[in-house]
Amino acid sequence: GLLMGFAFAIFYTVAGIPIAKYSDVKSRRMIIAIGVFLWSIMTAVCGLARSFFQLFLARVGVGVGEAALTPAAYSMISDYFSEDKLGRAMAVYKSGAMFGGGLAFIIGGAVVGYVVNSDSVILPILGEMKPWQMAFIIVGLPGVLIGLLMLTVKEPRRTGIADTLDKKVSISDAIKYMQKRWRIYLFIFLGFAFMGAPISSALTWIPVYLQRIHEMSIPESGRTLGIIIFFLSTSGVIVSGWLIDTFKKKGFQDGYFKVALMICIVTIPISYFVMNDESLEKTLWWLHPFVFVASMPLAISATVLQIVTPNQLRAQVSAVYMLFLNLITALIVTTGIGFITDFWFKNEMALGQSITMVNLLSMFLAFLCLYIAMSNFNKEFTKS
């Protein structure tokens, strides 16, 4: 929980805001390319760790690298597409993350299954590498080439620049801007961060649940969950992007929030049933709609932030949102579920109850926050 949650999230969020400052004024494609290169190298460096602390520091490096991506990408996409197409555009971008996440489980599970059953490898200079170390190196190094591909992407012309702000806005000015509109930003940040809990649990703890409760092997759980994420998560994000664009075309300026609130309502019963059946077959059946609906908020949160924010601040505001998202999901999902299992239930076989508890509470809080956000949005942005 600490390695996947706190180590990654705390430095992701700390580094994200100053990097986003440059994304609002400098070349966004170059910032993304450097970030991809850094997190790929640091993933491979995880394989060189000889202690928990060294692995923790390497995960920090991964977080710093990944902090460069999302704020800059959101800003670029909002300049590429008009408002009536932005939901689908963001959905395609976010579905790519889920597409890659599904492949990561499928390929990563196979890699782990291969290296765990292999002997240690002797590499030049590095010496003896244990199977788990080789897994990090194998999946990390190819990402360096992906960073170079980003340099082929065209930097779009900036649009939606507010006349009331300077072209270059400092971090303190960005904070003042958000403070003036805190009723909108705070509840958007909190609402969508809480909505991120179910998909975070799917990506971090459900593989462990399948292995621990249903006795699936690492390759089996990775392949099973990977296929579900590959198809259902990507399609869930795409559908949500289409929905919010459809609501927009029909004249619902607050359609982003209406769709999000409906998702909250639907997710609650599914979150209960998915982790509360002793049958593996029924668990996997419920896991399909769970992953689908849990992925839907990803495109909506990205789109809303661009709509309510002028161009000069989009990357910085997105970085602040990522701070809320990563800290909340890291604390209550990645680390929190482990804490509840170990210290509340004091039974590692109660993992399903812990996941259910966290997801139900998160979706209830998400509904409340987004309802308030919608009310405040309508007061400021909706035409009478």
Beta strands, then each sheet from edge to edge (+ up, - down):
strand 1: 121-123
strand 2: 127-129
sheet 1: 1+ 2-
end
